[in-house]
Amino acid sequence: MTTFMRLNRTLKLRILMTFIGVLGYSTVGSSMTIYYNHYLGGAITGVLLIISSVSSFFIGLYGGHLADRHGRRPILLIGSTISVAGALIAVFSNSPIFQNPWTTFVGFFSFKFWFFF
């Protein structure tokens, strides 16, 4: 713990935000399989989860490439913006006004960008 306290304030904030984001996504994301299975069926849910997992790997590689090429800060800002937009899409997709599992998937898929950029 003392090692963590000696870190730069920005780095501590980034670690804390990543922890909260991963905790929140892991809590809700694991239940989304049941939600997708209920509305879309098992086969489509499986394909969507495969697409999500494989694309996460490639997004991580591409995010690293972009960070090397353009600098880390602009890429983090872009990834955070995409993540906020994805979270808003997911929230709107499950509101009483509009409920659509496809846009919910798009929102959660976009939300994952923040973790890999």
Residue pairs with C-beta under 8 A, 6 or more apart in sequence:
4 12
4 15
5 12
7 15
18 115
21 83
21 114
21 115
22 115
25 108
25 111
25 112
25 115
29 108
32 104
32 108
33 45
33 49
35 101
35 104
36 44
36 45
36 48
36 49
36 101
36 105
37 45
39 101
40 48
40 101
40 102
48 105
52 108
52 109
52 112
55 109
56 112
56 116
59 112
59 113
59 116
59 117
60 116
63 75
63 79
63 113
63 116
63 117
66 75
66 117
67 75
67 76
67 117
75 117
76 117
78 117
79 113
79 114
79 116
79 117
80 114
80 117
82 110
82 113
82 114
82 117
83 110
83 111
83 112
83 113
83 114
85 110
86 106
86 107
86 108
86 109
86 110
86 111
86 112
86 113
87 107
87 111
88 107
89 103
89 104
89 106
89 107
89 110
90 103
90 104
90 107
90 108
90 111
91 107
92 98
92 103
92 107
93 99
93 100
93 101
93 103
93 104
93 106
93 107
94 104
